[in-house]
Amino acid sequence: MSAVQGVAGSYRRLLGEPVLRGLAVADVCARLPQGMVSITLLLLAAGHASMTTAGLVVAGYTIGQAVTGPLRGRLADRYGLFPVAAACGIGYALALAVLVAGPLAREPAGPLVAAAAAAGLAVPPLSPGMRSLWSVQAGPGLRHAAFALDAAVFDLGSIAGPALAGALATGIAPAAAVAVLVVLTGAAVIIIGAQARRGDVAPGERDARRERQPRARRSVLGPLHSAELRSLLVTGALANAALSAVEVGLTAYTRHHHALWASGPLLAEISVGSVLGSLLLGARTPTGDGHRRLARLLGCYALGLAALTAAGLDAPLLAVAAPVAGLCLGPTLASLFGLAASAAPSSAGTETQAWLNTGMNGGAAAGAVLAGLTAGQPVLALALAALIATVAAASAAASAAASAAVSAAVSGTRAFRQMPNNRTAIRDALPDDQRVPD
């Protein structure tokens, strides 16, 4: 009970701050459209075109989003999140409007895919931007709770977003789902802008931008110069590959057992487990090395997926194993985002999180392909997901070992540099007749 009260206390302190409460509302407005967009685009295109075209529309959007993600993040770090998100939001809304009009005008597949790709290219950088704002505004004491809340909101968006988009698209029209998606995205941008005008959001942002005038040269790689961030990109890609493989594997499993209707509830159970894990485990103040904590969480996630694989041998057990499989997913993401926030300069916070998004999206695509190759044997696909999660845990453990080695080397160097001073102090403490001259 005391542990639960401690977790609740973390969130009370977090949401007790007006600035952080506003960010939480903006986070919900930003995350819900992310859960809506894929099914919205799919239903929008499928209503007047083939499923092949609909798939290409979703792929075009995803690729466009991945291509410009780090660039939009860099622009947000340089000029501020609100102006960049507002400018991107205008292009995003226009591209989606063209996409809505395309099927009504019976446009061929090419223009539809191009419009979807344009929407992906211009999507406001709210996801990485929100994590950057959480990192700056929450402070060391509440930062982990903020990332845990962000991970929980992301999972809730993954559950509620497709359901809301499906209800609007089938109950009213796909255009209604697009309209709600745009309105929610605009609301998130407006909230961030309102707090920025009051000076609440990122108080050091103006000074940071002043230090990074456009005339100043900046490395093309940006935060990727950090070896720690590069290792986190690998770990994040593997973790998301495991999640994507689970989604494909469970869908293939339910189809194999002629119960495709059960795929949605099973995936929702994984998300529910992830939300609970985020809220209960993720908000506890972390102790010790963050990389080791990430490795332990990924190891537990791999064990959960192994249990899900074993449950696949007896179909009814999947309903019990699914929430357990997701329990450590949310805390893993919270730890991953937190480590990424500290792996690069705060002046590149949004770009850092954008690179992490890009790596994770690439991992999701690879995981889906690998699981698809084994979908003929769904239990094997689930076992593959557990194996990928195990590799992710090993990657995090290797990063933890490397981080510890670097810290030890730095400490040894500092001690070596201080040795003359230490020797002098020891000599001065000896009696006069025992002193040895330098």
Protein Blocks (a to p, Z undefined) as FASTA:
>chain_A
ZZmmmmmmmmmmmmmpmklmmmmmmmmmmmmmmmmmmmmmmmmmmmmpcfklmmmmmmmm
mmmmmmmmmmmmmmmmmnojklmmmmmmmmmmmmmmmmmmmmmnopafklmmmmmmmmmm
mocckklmmmmmmmmmnommlmmmmmmmmmmmmmmmmmmmmmmmmmmmmmmomklmmmmm
mmmmmmmmmmmmmmmmnomnokllmmmmmmmcfklccdfklmmlpmklmmmmmmmmmmmm
mmmmmmmmmmmmmmmnopaklmmmmmmmmmmmmmmmmmmmmmpccehjfklmmmmmmmmm
mmmmmmmmmmmmpmklmmmmmmmmmmmmmmmmmmmmmmmmmmpcfklmmmmmmmmmmmmm
mmmmmmmmmmmmmmmmmmlmmmmmmmmmmmmmmmmmmmmmmmmmmmmmmmmmmmmmmmmm
mmmmmmmmpcfklpccZZ
